[in-house]
């Protein structure tokens, strides 16, 4: 879905709010407006390369929301990969393939202080 009407219908966002958000996403380089009609002037919104790179982050946030905000949007739904299995995202080091937990990271040579979860 790339057209304003479809996005508005799918999200339920008020038109003025959606217009402002699409403008901000376009101005920040996440989306690119593509004119598909001169009269009346209408545009589609396409992901840029930068926007497409946000997909893993957004999928992880949606997965987190499904677990911790059960009454939230898309409650009960699940993404299914084209292999047929329910999608479970995780972060792994591209170099060694090991999962990233937060406690095994450093920034500028300094270990990150990531507290373990409380029981």
N, CA, C and O atoms as a GROMACS GRO file, in nm:
protein
  476
    1UNK      N    1   0.085  -0.115   0.000
    1UNK     CA    2   0.000   0.000   0.000
    1UNK      C    3   0.090   0.122   0.000
    1UNK      O    4   0.172   0.141   0.089
    2UNK      N    5   0.072   0.203  -0.100
    2UNK     CA    6   0.158   0.319  -0.119
    2UNK      C    7   0.082   0.450  -0.130
    2UNK      O    8   0.140   0.558  -0.119
    3UNK      N    9  -0.048   0.441  -0.150
    3UNK     CA   10  -0.125   0.563  -0.171
    3UNK      C   11  -0.188   0.611  -0.041
    3UNK      O   12  -0.218   0.532   0.048
    4UNK      N   13  -0.205   0.742  -0.032
    4UNK     CA   14  -0.254   0.806   0.089
    4UNK      C   15  -0.382   0.741   0.139
    4UNK      O   16  -0.394   0.710   0.257
    5UNK      N   17  -0.478   0.720   0.051
    5UNK     CA   18  -0.607   0.665   0.093
    5UNK      C   19  -0.592   0.527   0.155
    5UNK      O   20  -0.654   0.497   0.257
    6UNK      N   21  -0.509   0.444   0.095
    6UNK     CA   22  -0.486   0.310   0.150
    6UNK      C   23  -0.416   0.314   0.285
    6UNK      O   24  -0.451   0.239   0.376
    7UNK      N   25  -0.318   0.403   0.297
    7UNK     CA   26  -0.246   0.417   0.424
    7UNK      C   27  -0.342   0.468   0.531
    7UNK      O   28  -0.342   0.419   0.644
    8UNK      N   29  -0.423   0.568   0.495
    8UNK     CA   30  -0.519   0.624   0.591
    8UNK      C   31  -0.618   0.518   0.636
    8UNK      O   32  -0.648   0.507   0.755
    9UNK      N   33  -0.669   0.440   0.543
    9UNK     CA   34  -0.766   0.335   0.576
    9UNK      C   35  -0.704   0.229   0.667
    9UNK      O   36  -0.764   0.186   0.765
   10UNK      N   37  -0.582   0.187   0.633
   10UNK     CA   38  -0.516   0.080   0.707
   10UNK      C   39  -0.474   0.122   0.847
   10UNK      O   40  -0.480   0.041   0.940
   11UNK      N   41  -0.433   0.247   0.864
   11UNK     CA   42  -0.383   0.292   0.994
   11UNK      C   43  -0.491   0.355   1.081
   11UNK      O   44  -0.481   0.353   1.203
   12UNK      N   45  -0.594   0.410   1.019
   12UNK     CA   46  -0.696   0.481   1.096
   12UNK      C   47  -0.650   0.616   1.145
   12UNK      O   48  -0.719   0.680   1.225
   13UNK      N   49  -0.535   0.662   1.099
   13UNK     CA   50  -0.481   0.791   1.143
   13UNK      C   51  -0.564   0.905   1.085
   13UNK      O   52  -0.607   0.898   0.970
   14UNK      N   53  -0.586   1.010   1.163
   14UNK     CA   54  -0.653   1.128   1.107
   14UNK      C   55  -0.572   1.184   0.990
   14UNK      O   56  -0.449   1.178   0.989
   15UNK      N   57  -0.642   1.237   0.891
   15UNK     CA   58  -0.577   1.281   0.767
   15UNK      C   59  -0.469   1.386   0.792
   15UNK      O   60  -0.363   1.381   0.730
   16UNK      N   61  -0.494   1.481   0.881
   16UNK     CA   62  -0.394   1.585   0.906
   16UNK      C   63  -0.269   1.527   0.972
   16UNK      O   64  -0.158   1.568   0.940
   17UNK      N   65  -0.288   1.433   1.063
   17UNK     CA   66  -0.175   1.368   1.130
   17UNK      C   67  -0.096   1.285   1.029
   17UNK      O   68   0.027   1.291   1.027
   18UNK      N   69  -0.167   1.209   0.947
   18UNK     CA   70  -0.101   1.126   0.847
   18UNK      C   71  -0.023   1.212   0.747
   18UNK      O   72   0.090   1.178   0.712
   19UNK      N   73  -0.082   1.321   0.703
   19UNK     CA   74  -0.013   1.412   0.610
   19UNK      C   75   0.117   1.462   0.671
   19UNK      O   76   0.220   1.462   0.604
   20UNK      N   77   0.111   1.505   0.796
   20UNK     CA   78   0.231   1.556   0.863
   20UNK      C   79   0.337   1.448   0.879
   20UNK      O   80   0.456   1.473   0.859
   21UNK      N   81   0.295   1.328   0.913
   21UNK     CA   82   0.392   1.218   0.933
   21UNK      C   83   0.454   1.174   0.801
   21UNK      O   84   0.575   1.150   0.795
   22UNK      N   85   0.374   1.165   0.696
   22UNK     CA   86   0.430   1.128   0.566
   22UNK      C   87   0.527   1.235   0.516
   22UNK      O   88   0.630   1.203   0.458
   23UNK      N   89   0.494   1.361   0.540
   23UNK     CA   90   0.584   1.470   0.501
   23UNK      C   91   0.716   1.459   0.578
   23UNK      O   92   0.823   1.474   0.520
   24UNK      N   93   0.706   1.432   0.709
   24UNK     CA   94   0.827   1.421   0.791
   24UNK      C   95   0.913   1.302   0.747
   24UNK      O   96   1.035   1.313   0.739
   25UNK      N   97   0.848   1.189   0.718
   25UNK     CA   98   0.922   1.071   0.671
   25UNK      C   99   0.986   1.096   0.534
   25UNK      O  100   1.095   1.047   0.506
   26UNK      N  101   0.918   1.172   0.449
   26UNK     CA  102   0.974   1.207   0.319
   26UNK      C  103   1.091   1.304   0.335
   26UNK      O  104   1.196   1.286   0.273
   27UNK      N  105   1.072   1.405   0.418
   27UNK     CA  106   1.178   1.504   0.441
   27UNK      C  107   1.302   1.442   0.503
   27UNK      O  108   1.414   1.489   0.480
   28UNK      N  109   1.284   1.337   0.583
   28UNK     CA  110   1.398   1.274   0.650
   28UNK      C  111   1.462   1.163   0.566
   28UNK      O  112   1.560   1.102   0.610
   29UNK      N  113   1.409   1.136   0.447
   29UNK     CA  114   1.472   1.040   0.358
   29UNK      C  115   1.428   0.896   0.377
   29UNK      O  116   1.490   0.805   0.321
   30UNK      N  117   1.323   0.873   0.455
   30UNK     CA  118   1.272   0.737   0.476
   30UNK      C  119   1.178   0.699   0.362
   30UNK      O  120   1.176   0.584   0.318
   31UNK      N  121   1.099   0.795   0.316
   31UNK     CA  122   1.006   0.774   0.204
   31UNK      C  123   1.040   0.870   0.091
   31UNK      O  124   1.103   0.974   0.111
   32UNK      N  125   0.996   0.833  -0.030
   32UNK     CA  126   1.010   0.918  -0.147
   32UNK      C  127   0.871   0.931  -0.210
   32UNK      O  128   0.804   0.832  -0.236
   33UNK      N  129   0.830   1.055  -0.233
   33UNK     CA  130   0.700   1.079  -0.298
   33UNK      C  131   0.716   1.063  -0.449
   33UNK      O  132   0.809   1.118  -0.509
   34UNK      N  133   0.624   0.987  -0.509
   34UNK     CA  134   0.626   0.964  -0.654
   34UNK      C  135   0.489   1.004  -0.707
   34UNK      O  136   0.388   0.945  -0.670
   35UNK      N  137   0.487   1.102  -0.795
   35UNK     CA  138   0.362   1.150  -0.854
   35UNK      C  139   0.306   1.044  -0.947
   35UNK      O  140   0.376   0.995  -1.036
   36UNK      N  141   0.178   1.008  -0.927
   36UNK     CA  142   0.114   0.912  -1.018
   36UNK      C  143  -0.003   0.974  -1.092
   36UNK      O  144  -0.057   0.912  -1.184
   37UNK      N  145  -0.043   1.095  -1.054
   37UNK     CA  146  -0.152   1.164  -1.124
   37UNK      C  147  -0.123   1.314  -1.122
   37UNK      O  148  -0.092   1.372  -1.018
   38UNK      N  149  -0.134   1.375  -1.240
   38UNK     CA  150  -0.113   1.520  -1.250
   38UNK      C  151  -0.238   1.597  -1.207
   38UNK      O  152  -0.230   1.698  -1.137
   39UNK      N  153  -0.357   1.546  -1.252
   39UNK     CA  154  -0.483   1.613  -1.221
   39UNK      C  155  -0.584   1.513  -1.174
   39UNK      O  156  -0.625   1.430  -1.254
   40UNK      N  157  -0.627   1.514  -1.053
   40UNK     CA  158  -0.570   1.594  -0.946
   40UNK      C  159  -0.431   1.540  -0.909
   40UNK      O  160  -0.399   1.424  -0.933
   41UNK      N  161  -0.350   1.627  -0.851
   41UNK     CA  162  -0.215   1.586  -0.816
   41UNK      C  163  -0.220   1.484  -0.702
   41UNK      O  164  -0.271   1.512  -0.594
   42UNK      N  165  -0.166   1.366  -0.729
   42UNK     CA  166  -0.166   1.256  -0.631
   42UNK      C  167  -0.029   1.189  -0.633
   42UNK      O  168   0.036   1.178  -0.737
   43UNK      N  169   0.012   1.145  -0.515
   43UNK     CA  170   0.143   1.081  -0.502
   43UNK      C  171   0.132   0.945  -0.436
   43UNK      O  172   0.038   0.918  -0.360
   44UNK      N  173   0.229   0.862  -0.465
   44UNK     CA  174   0.250   0.738  -0.391
   44UNK      C  175   0.372   0.760  -0.303
   44UNK      O  176   0.454   0.848  -0.330
   45UNK      N  177   0.384   0.679  -0.199
   45UNK     CA  178   0.498   0.688  -0.108
   45UNK      C  179   0.576   0.558  -0.118
   45UNK      O  180   0.524   0.450  -0.090
   46UNK      N  181   0.702   0.570  -0.158
   46UNK     CA  182   0.789   0.454  -0.177
   46UNK      C  183   0.900   0.459  -0.072
   46UNK      O  184   0.950   0.566  -0.040
   47UNK      N  185   0.937   0.343  -0.020
   47UNK     CA  186   1.050   0.338   0.071
   47UNK      C  187   1.178   0.370  -0.004
   47UNK      O  188   1.198   0.324  -0.117
   48UNK      N  189   1.264   0.448   0.059
   48UNK     CA  190   1.398   0.468   0.007
   48UNK      C  191   1.485   0.352   0.056
   48UNK      O  192   1.437   0.266   0.130
   49UNK      N  193   1.610   0.350   0.016
   49UNK     CA  194   1.702   0.247   0.066
   49UNK      C  195   1.713   0.259   0.218
   49UNK      O  196   1.715   0.158   0.288
   50UNK      N  197   1.721   0.382   0.268
   50UNK     CA  198   1.728   0.402   0.414
   50UNK      C  199   1.602   0.351   0.482
   50UNK      O  200   1.609   0.290   0.588
   51UNK      N  201   1.486   0.375   0.421
   51UNK     CA  202   1.361   0.327   0.478
   51UNK      C  203   1.353   0.176   0.480
   51UNK      O  204   1.306   0.117   0.578
   52UNK      N  205   1.399   0.112   0.373
   52UNK     CA  206   1.396  -0.034   0.366
   52UNK      C  207   1.485  -0.096   0.473
   52UNK      O  208   1.456  -0.204   0.524
   53UNK      N  209   1.594  -0.027   0.507
   53UNK     CA  210   1.684  -0.079   0.611
   53UNK      C  211   1.622  -0.074   0.750
   53UNK      O  212   1.675  -0.134   0.843
   54UNK      N  213   1.512  -0.003   0.765
   54UNK     CA  214   1.441   0.000   0.894
   54UNK      C  215   1.356  -0.124   0.917
   54UNK      O  216   1.310  -0.147   1.029
   55UNK      N  217   1.333  -0.205   0.814
   55UNK     CA  218   1.243  -0.320   0.826
   55UNK      C  219   1.278  -0.413   0.942
   55UNK      O  220   1.188  -0.448   1.018
   56UNK      N  221   1.404  -0.455   0.959
   56UNK     CA  222   1.433  -0.545   1.072
   56UNK      C  223   1.402  -0.482   1.208
   56UNK      O  224   1.353  -0.549   1.298
   57UNK      N  225   1.429  -0.354   1.220
   57UNK     CA  226   1.401  -0.284   1.346
   57UNK      C  227   1.251  -0.279   1.372
   57UNK      O  228   1.206  -0.306   1.483
   58UNK      N  229   1.174  -0.245   1.270
   58UNK     CA  230   1.029  -0.236   1.286
   58UNK      C  231   0.968  -0.373   1.314
   58UNK      O  232   0.877  -0.384   1.397
   59UNK      N  233   1.017  -0.476   1.246
   59UNK     CA  234   0.967  -0.612   1.274
   59UNK      C  235   0.997  -0.652   1.418
   59UNK      O  236   0.913  -0.714   1.484
   60UNK      N  237   1.115  -0.619   1.466
   60UNK     CA  238   1.150  -0.650   1.605
   60UNK      C  239   1.060  -0.576   1.703
   60UNK      O  240   1.017  -0.633   1.803
   61UNK      N  241   1.031  -0.449   1.675
   61UNK     CA  242   0.942  -0.372   1.762
   61UNK      C  243   0.800  -0.429   1.760
   61UNK      O  244   0.735  -0.436   1.865
   62UNK      N  245   0.752  -0.469   1.643
   62UNK     CA  246   0.619  -0.530   1.635
   62UNK      C  247   0.614  -0.661   1.713
   62UNK      O  248   0.517  -0.689   1.782
   63UNK      N  249   0.720  -0.740   1.701
   63UNK     CA  250   0.727  -0.866   1.776
   63UNK      C  251   0.728  -0.839   1.926
   63UNK      O  252   0.661  -0.909   2.002
   64UNK      N  253   0.803  -0.739   1.968
   64UNK     CA  254   0.807  -0.702   2.110
   64UNK      C  255   0.667  -0.660   2.156
   64UNK      O  256   0.621  -0.702   2.262
   65UNK      N  257   0.599  -0.579   2.076
   65UNK     CA  258   0.464  -0.534   2.111
   65UNK      C  259   0.365  -0.648   2.122
   65UNK      O  260   0.279  -0.647   2.209
   66UNK      N  261   0.377  -0.746   2.033
   66UNK     CA  262   0.286  -0.862   2.040
   66UNK      C  263   0.306  -0.940   2.169
   66UNK      O  264   0.212  -1.000   2.221
   67UNK      N  265   0.428  -0.940   2.220
   67UNK     CA  266   0.455  -1.014   2.343
   67UNK      C  267   0.416  -0.935   2.467
   67UNK      O  268   0.356  -0.989   2.560
   68UNK      N  269   0.450  -0.806   2.470
   68UNK     CA  270   0.437  -0.729   2.593
   68UNK      C  271   0.316  -0.637   2.597
   68UNK      O  272   0.283  -0.586   2.703
   69UNK      N  273   0.249  -0.616   2.485
   69UNK     CA  274   0.128  -0.533   2.480
   69UNK      C  275   0.021  -0.615   2.410
   69UNK      O  276  -0.016  -0.586   2.296
   70UNK      N  277  -0.030  -0.720   2.479
   70UNK     CA  278  -0.119  -0.815   2.412
   70UNK      C  279  -0.247  -0.754   2.356
   70UNK      O  280  -0.305  -0.811   2.264
   71UNK      N  281  -0.292  -0.642   2.408
   71UNK     CA  282  -0.415  -0.582   2.357
   71UNK      C  283  -0.386  -0.477   2.251
   71UNK      O  284  -0.477  -0.407   2.206
   72UNK      N  285  -0.260  -0.464   2.210
   72UNK     CA  286  -0.220  -0.362   2.115
   72UNK      C  287  -0.258  -0.396   1.973
   72UNK      O  288  -0.327  -0.494   1.947
   73UNK      N  289  -0.212  -0.310   1.880
   73UNK     CA  290  -0.242  -0.334   1.739
   73UNK      C  291  -0.187  -0.468   1.693
   73UNK      O  292  -0.080  -0.511   1.736
   74UNK      N  293  -0.260  -0.533   1.607
   74UNK     CA  294  -0.221  -0.662   1.551
   74UNK      C  295  -0.213  -0.772   1.656
   74UNK      O  296  -0.144  -0.872   1.636
   75UNK      N  297  -0.283  -0.754   1.768
   75UNK     CA  298  -0.283  -0.855   1.874
   75UNK      C  299  -0.330  -0.988   1.817
   75UNK      O  300  -0.428  -0.994   1.743
   76UNK      N  301  -0.260  -1.092   1.852
   76UNK     CA  302  -0.298  -1.225   1.807
   76UNK      C  303  -0.247  -1.262   1.670
   76UNK      O  304  -0.245  -1.379   1.634
   77UNK      N  305  -0.206  -1.162   1.591
   77UNK     CA  306  -0.154  -1.190   1.459
   77UNK      C  307  -0.006  -1.225   1.466
   77UNK      O  308   0.060  -1.195   1.566
   78UNK      N  309   0.044  -1.285   1.363
   78UNK     CA  310   0.186  -1.319   1.359
   78UNK      C  311   0.234  -1.311   1.215
   78UNK      O  312   0.162  -1.345   1.122
   79UNK      N  313   0.356  -1.265   1.199
   79UNK     CA  314   0.418  -1.266   1.068
   79UNK      C  315   0.462  -1.409   1.037
   79UNK      O  316   0.516  -1.478   1.124
   80UNK      N  317   0.440  -1.451   0.914
   80UNK     CA  318   0.483  -1.584   0.871
   80UNK      C  319   0.583  -1.564   0.757
   80UNK      O  320   0.554  -1.496   0.659
   81UNK      N  321   0.699  -1.625   0.771
   81UNK     CA  322   0.804  -1.618   0.670
   81UNK      C  323   0.764  -1.705   0.551
   81UNK      O  324   0.677  -1.791   0.564
   82UNK      N  325   0.826  -1.682   0.436
   82UNK     CA  326   0.787  -1.762   0.319
   82UNK      C  327   0.830  -1.909   0.330
   82UNK      O  328   0.796  -1.990   0.244
   83UNK      N  329   0.904  -1.943   0.438
   83UNK     CA  330   0.935  -2.084   0.464
   83UNK      C  331   0.816  -2.154   0.531
   83UNK      O  332   0.817  -2.276   0.549
   84UNK      N  333   0.713  -2.075   0.568
   84UNK     CA  334   0.593  -2.130   0.630
   84UNK      C  335   0.591  -2.124   0.781
   84UNK      O  336   0.491  -2.160   0.843
   85UNK      N  337   0.700  -2.079   0.841
   85UNK     CA  338   0.708  -2.074   0.987
   85UNK      C  339   0.682  -1.933   1.039
   85UNK      O  340   0.708  -1.834   0.970
   86UNK      N  341   0.631  -1.925   1.162
   86UNK     CA  342   0.610  -1.797   1.227
   86UNK      C  343   0.745  -1.727   1.243
   86UNK      O  344   0.844  -1.790   1.281
   87UNK      N  345   0.748  -1.599   1.214
   87UNK     CA  346   0.873  -1.523   1.220
   87UNK      C  347   0.908  -1.486   1.363
   87UNK      O  348   0.826  -1.432   1.436
   88UNK      N  349   1.030  -1.517   1.401
   88UNK     CA  350   1.087  -1.474   1.529
   88UNK      C  351   1.218  -1.404   1.496
   88UNK      O  352   1.314  -1.468   1.454
   89UNK      N  353   1.221  -1.273   1.515
   89UNK     CA  354   1.342  -1.199   1.483
   89UNK      C  355   1.442  -1.211   1.598
   89UNK      O  356   1.404  -1.228   1.713
   90UNK      N  357   1.569  -1.200   1.564
   90UNK     CA  358   1.674  -1.191   1.665
   90UNK      C  359   1.792  -1.120   1.602
   90UNK      O  360   1.808  -1.119   1.480
   91UNK      N  361   1.874  -1.062   1.686
   91UNK     CA  362   1.990  -0.988   1.641
   91UNK      C  363   2.112  -1.076   1.654
   91UNK      O  364   2.137  -1.134   1.759
   92UNK      N  365   2.189  -1.085   1.546
   92UNK     CA  366   2.310  -1.166   1.547
   92UNK      C  367   2.424  -1.087   1.485
   92UNK      O  368   2.402  -0.999   1.401
   93UNK      N  369   2.544  -1.118   1.527
   93UNK     CA  370   2.664  -1.058   1.470
   93UNK      C  371   2.684  -1.114   1.329
   93UNK      O  372   2.690  -1.235   1.311
   94UNK      N  373   2.696  -1.026   1.232
   94UNK     CA  374   2.714  -1.071   1.094
   94UNK      C  375   2.848  -1.143   1.076
   94UNK      O  376   2.859  -1.232   0.993
   95UNK      N  377   2.950  -1.105   1.154
   95UNK     CA  378   3.084  -1.164   1.139
   95UNK      C  379   3.091  -1.306   1.192
   95UNK      O  380   3.144  -1.395   1.126
   96UNK      N  381   3.037  -1.329   1.314
   96UNK     CA  382   3.052  -1.462   1.376
   96UNK      C  383   2.921  -1.540   1.384
   96UNK      O  384   2.923  -1.661   1.407
   97UNK      N  385   2.807  -1.472   1.364
   97UNK     CA  386   2.678  -1.540   1.366
   97UNK      C  387   2.619  -1.561   1.504
   97UNK      O  388   2.507  -1.612   1.515
   98UNK      N  389   2.691  -1.522   1.611
   98UNK     CA  390   2.638  -1.542   1.747
   98UNK      C  391   2.530  -1.439   1.777
   98UNK      O  392   2.539  -1.325   1.731
   99UNK      N  393   2.428  -1.477   1.855
   99UNK     CA  394   2.325  -1.381   1.896
   99UNK      C  395   2.386  -1.267   1.978
   99UNK      O  396   2.482  -1.287   2.052
  100UNK      N  397   2.328  -1.149   1.964
  100UNK     CA  398   2.370  -1.032   2.040
  100UNK      C  399   2.275  -1.015   2.157
  100UNK      O  400   2.153  -1.012   2.137
  101UNK      N  401   2.328  -1.005   2.277
  101UNK     CA  402   2.244  -0.995   2.396
  101UNK      C  403   2.247  -0.857   2.460
  101UNK      O  404   2.161  -0.826   2.542
  102UNK      N  405   2.342  -0.774   2.425
  102UNK     CA  406   2.357  -0.644   2.488
  102UNK      C  407   2.471  -0.644   2.587
  102UNK      O  408   2.546  -0.546   2.594
  103UNK      N  409   2.486  -0.751   2.663
  103UNK     CA  410   2.595  -0.761   2.758
  103UNK      C  411   2.728  -0.792   2.691
  103UNK      O  412   2.832  -0.788   2.756
  104UNK      N  413   2.725  -0.822   2.563
  104UNK     CA  414   2.848  -0.857   2.492
  104UNK      C  415   2.889  -0.749   2.392
  104UNK      O  416   2.960  -0.776   2.295
  105UNK      N  417   2.845  -0.625   2.417
  105UNK     CA  418   2.874  -0.514   2.327
  105UNK      C  419   2.964  -0.411   2.393
  105UNK      O  420   2.966  -0.396   2.515
  106UNK      N  421   3.039  -0.340   2.308
  106UNK     CA  422   3.115  -0.225   2.355
  106UNK      C  423   3.097  -0.114   2.252
  106UNK      O  424   3.064  -0.139   2.136
  107UNK      N  425   3.120   0.007   2.297
  107UNK     CA  426   3.109   0.124   2.211
  107UNK      C  427   3.236   0.206   2.231
  107UNK      O  428   3.260   0.257   2.340
  108UNK      N  429   3.316   0.217   2.126
  108UNK     CA  430   3.442   0.288   2.138
  108UNK      C  431   3.537   0.223   2.236
  108UNK      O  432   3.615   0.292   2.302
  109UNK      N  433   3.532   0.092   2.247
  109UNK     CA  434   3.619   0.019   2.338
  109UNK      C  435   3.568   0.008   2.480
  109UNK      O  436   3.626  -0.064   2.561
  110UNK      N  437   3.460   0.079   2.512
  110UNK     CA  438   3.403   0.076   2.647
  110UNK      C  439   3.284  -0.019   2.649
  110UNK      O  440   3.193  -0.007   2.566
  111UNK      N  441   3.282  -0.116   2.743
  111UNK     CA  442   3.166  -0.206   2.751
  111UNK      C  443   3.038  -0.129   2.780
  111UNK      O  444   3.038  -0.032   2.856
  112UNK      N  445   2.930  -0.174   2.721
  112UNK     CA  446   2.800  -0.113   2.750
  112UNK      C  447   2.748  -0.172   2.880
  112UNK      O  448   2.757  -0.292   2.903
  113UNK      N  449   2.693  -0.087   2.963
  113UNK     CA  450   2.637  -0.133   3.090
  113UNK      C  451   2.491  -0.170   3.067
  113UNK      O  452   2.403  -0.084   3.074
  114UNK      N  453   2.467  -0.296   3.041
  114UNK     CA  454   2.331  -0.345   3.020
  114UNK      C  455   2.295  -0.431   3.140
  114UNK      O  456   2.354  -0.537   3.161
  115UNK      N  457   2.198  -0.384   3.217
  115UNK     CA  458   2.158  -0.457   3.337
  115UNK      C  459   2.080  -0.582   3.298
  115UNK      O  460   2.002  -0.579   3.203
  116UNK      N  461   2.100  -0.691   3.373
  116UNK     CA  462   2.020  -0.811   3.346
  116UNK      C  463   1.874  -0.786   3.382
  116UNK      O  464   1.846  -0.702   3.467
  117UNK      N  465   1.782  -0.856   3.318
  117UNK     CA  466   1.640  -0.835   3.350
  117UNK      C  467   1.608  -0.874   3.493
  117UNK      O  468   1.666  -0.968   3.548
  118UNK      N  469   1.515  -0.800   3.552
  118UNK     CA  470   1.470  -0.831   3.688
  118UNK      C  471   1.373  -0.947   3.683
  118UNK      O  472   1.292  -0.956   3.591
  119UNK      N  473   1.380  -1.033   3.780
  119UNK     CA  474   1.289  -1.148   3.787
  119UNK      C  475   1.162  -1.109   3.857
  119UNK      O  476   1.073  -1.193   3.873
   0.00000   0.00000   0.00000
